[in-house]
Amino acid sequence: MSEMTRVALDAMGGDNAPGEMIKGAVEAVQKRKDIKVLLTGREEVLRQGLSAYTYPREQIEIVNASEVIETAEPPVAAIRSKKDSSIVVALKLVKRGEADAFVSAGNSGAVLAGGQILVGKIKGVERAPLAPLIPTAKGAALLIDCGANVDARPSHLVQFAQMGSIYMEHIVGRKNPKVGIVNIGAEEEKGNALVKETFPLLKACRNINFVGSVEARDIPSGAVDVVVCEAFVGNVILKLYEGVGGTLIRKVKDGMMTSLRSKVGALLVKPALKATLKDFDASEYGGAPLLGLKGLVVKTHGNSTSTEVCTSIIQCVTFREQQISGKIQEAIQAAGE
């Protein structure tokens, strides 16, 4: 049997907590025997929630945390004042080596701040980016950064490209992944000051496969494997992606219900359409890792259901087995020599 991967799950964070968090944890241990989930939160609430399920008892443990960091709370202040919150307790498990990874759908700012303050950055990493996988016509691409560093410098984006390349190669299995920087045109001279200054640095970077600029319209077609940008641009791309995707799916479904003929057609194409749409379902890709930390911190959507929680927990196994943090550290140190 493989070595157990211990995942600390913030059971009180997110719009659907603790119900969907508990259900996601149960689904994960039912699928995998090499995972142990440490549920952090109010013990009585979690124990009652778990009582509704049948699961391998030795694979889920409750770690009591009496406080909850709410969505609207100031992140850094909350991390410092609520030391017995489900987020802080879980992050400290990772810091002490009692857990291999942390997963949360809770307060994004608190997760990002707590990851950097409590778990800590790898030596040489300037900023830790949030990097979700997004669907494209050629499979998943990594969007880095999408929410952690709104005001980034060129050196930060270079490190994002390096970390993103390592993640795509070892976690997704994309050999020599293509890296592109988000721009308003394909020409090298285009872009704002940040892009213009970063472009030649990426071009000169020896340990990535930099292919130049990528326009937003080319991202869904799979033009590149690693989409590099600062967090403001990345977050806009991510939210537009989710909004357009959801709208298109609803319009397709509505169109299929307009007449008897379309309803019959819908029945015929339903299996193929369902399989196609599944590829563009964000919950299938799990959460977004905060790369560049000494331990694994994964942020899932605030409205995550058990499916995304389960996927996020399971992806932690591959991350640990591939020793991504160690590979990132080696790459950053080599680049600085």
ABEGO torsion letter per residue (X at the ends): XBBBBBBBBBAABEAAOAAAAAAAAAAAAAABAABBBBBBEBAAAAAAAAAABBBBAAABBBBBBABBBBAABBAAAAAAABAABAAAAAAAAAAAGABABBBBABBAAAAAAAAAAAAEBBBGBABBBBBBBBBBAAEBBBBOBAGABABBBAAAAAAAAAAAAAAAAAAAGBBGBBBBBBBABABAABEBAAAAAAAAAAAABAABBBAEBBBAAAAAAGABABBBBBAAAAAAAAAAAAAAAAAAAAAAAAAAAABAAAAAAAAAAAAAAAAAAAAABAAAAEBBBBBGBABBBBBBBAABBAAAAAAAAAAAAAAAAAGAAAAAAAAAAAAAX
